[in-house]
Amino acid sequence: GIAYGIDCSEFVSITAQFGGQTGNLPCYTEGLARTNLAENLSSWIYVRPGDFAVVPGKHVVYVRETPTEFMRDGIPRILRTIEAAGDRDRVVEHERHYTRDELSRYIPRRWIAP
C-alpha cells in the first residue's frame, strides 16, 4: 500500500518553524546541511538538545539530550534523538549506539536565532 506521513527532513523543518525559526526552511537533507539559517558545530562536544545532525542525501535527526560519553576523537558513544521513522510513519525517540564511521557522516548543526 501507499504510506503517508512525515519524512525526516520535513519533521526537522516543521519543528524549527514551531520553534520560531523563520525564513525559507528547506525540506530536504541537502538543504538542511547547507542552509544559512543554521551553523555547523565544530565538534560533537558542543551539541545540545534542539541541535540537529544531518547526512546530506540520507537522514536528519534532532538531538534530544546532550551527549555525555565520547570516544577519544570527540564522537559520542550514544546519541539520543527524536526523528521521523518513515518506515513506521511516525516520530520516535531513539537511543543509538553509532560506530565512529556511522556518526562521522553526520554534520552537527545548530539553528541561528531568528
Stockholm file with secondary structure:
# STOCKHOLM 1.0

chainA/1-114         GIAYGIDCSEFVSITAQFGGQTGNLPCYTEGLARTNLAENLSSWIYVRPGDFAVVPGKHVVYVRETPTEFMRDGIPRILRTIEAAGDRDRVVEHERHYTRDELSRYIPRRWIAP
#=GR chainA/1-114 SS CCCCSCCHHHHHHHHHHHTTCCSCCCSSHHHHHHCTTEEECSCGGGCCTTCEEEETTTEEEEECSCCCCBCTTSCBSCEEEEEEETTTTEEEEEEECCCHHHHHTCEEEEECCC
#=GC SS_cons         CCCCSCCHHHHHHHHHHHTTCCSCCCSSHHHHHHCTTEEECSCGGGCCTTCEEEETTTEEEEECSCCCCBCTTSCBSCEEEEEEETTTTEEEEEEECCCHHHHHTCEEEEECCC
//
